[in-house]
Amino acid sequence: MSIQDSKVIFFKNPQQINADLSLEDYSKVFILTDDIVAERCLPELKDMIRLNSPIIVKINHGEQHKSIETCQKLWGQLLEQNADRKSVFINLGGGVVGDLGGFIASTYKRGIDYIQVPTTLLAMVDATIGSKTGIDFGGYKNVIGTFKESKAVVVNTKFLDTLPEVELKSGFAEIIKHALIADENYWKEIQQIDFTKNIDWDDIVKRSVEIKETIVKQDPFENGIRKALNFGHTIGHAIESYRIKNGLMTYHGHCVVAGMVCALFLSNKKIGLSQSLLRDLSAQLKKWYPDTLINHKMYDELIRLVKNDKKNERGQVMFTLLSKIGQPLVNQPISDQEIIEALDFYQTVYDKQS
């Protein structure tokens, strides 16, 4: 299935979902979810798709379970259930379930269909949109994976009512990214969001999905412009991996925001992002995400992690930077010293001494 064949369906009613997904055509329907999402969202999904006997497969929640060991257990369960190539995997959950479930589906018997049903803001606007699947390995995020497009992504923003603010903010980081790399007007719009008030997510989610789909369809295998979607992720993934390895509470989006602050500094230093925009954007990001995530003692390990980022080429660390809002530049080589300077800038923004 090519990237153009996949579709994003915004939930309206069960009849529409059933007609769009044609689940009755599959020999078996598996629903992959985690222990927390199962309690919060599985009843809603069952009502949405109205199947009599889906096979529920659960994993423990958390990034640490996006591993080859979890894959081995899931492959084994599929074999035990006699899943054939006409089976389908429905991934109900956040980014971990979507990435892992997509990888399982893309590799089991050389590939079966899968459908994404994201339950977090992060998964709705980013993690489940596009053809990338993956698991973590050796302390590195998403270093093992495939390109296989889902049959569909079913978005129901009602699931967001189950999330605490910290989870919403984690997903909101990807919305910020989409605005900064693609649409200055969208950036101005989302600046009005106040997490202390009720937020109508429908139009915001639709706009972010539209931005990501537009980019992915131009470059499905991440050879060029799709790398713009990595803005903030090079250092962000390193921070996330470090914190997971050291048993620290970790949210993907918060780490990406730290990475975006660093990338904005490098954008000013390397490709001419204005000083005033650097100042204003960094201040706004700090307003939404006031907690600092790094200190000087982490620098050596963060640089080591950055050097193993999957987007690097020929031993050179590559970043996505911004010349201004809506104008990303990919494949920008960055030195170790420049990474240190960016990390120092981040700590200056957060007035942290260490």
Secondary structure, 3 states (H helix, E strand, C coil): CCHHHCEEEECCCHHHHHHHHCHHHCCCEEEEEEHHHHHHHHHHHHHHHCCCCCEEEEECCCHHHCCHHHHHHHHHHHHHCCCCCCCEEEEEECHHHHHHHHHHHHHHHHCCEEEEEECCHHHHHHHCCCCECCEEECCEEEEECCECCCCEEEECHHHHHHCCHHHHHHHHHHHHHHHHHHCHHHHHHHCCCCCCCCCCCHHHHHHHHHHHHHHHHHCCCCCCHHHHHHCCHHHHHHHHHHHHHCCCCCCHHHHHHHHHHHHHHHHHHHHCCCHHHHHHHHHHHHHHCCCCCCCHHHHHHHHHHHHCCCCCECCECEEEEEEECCEEEEEEECCHHHHHHHHHHHHHHCCCCC
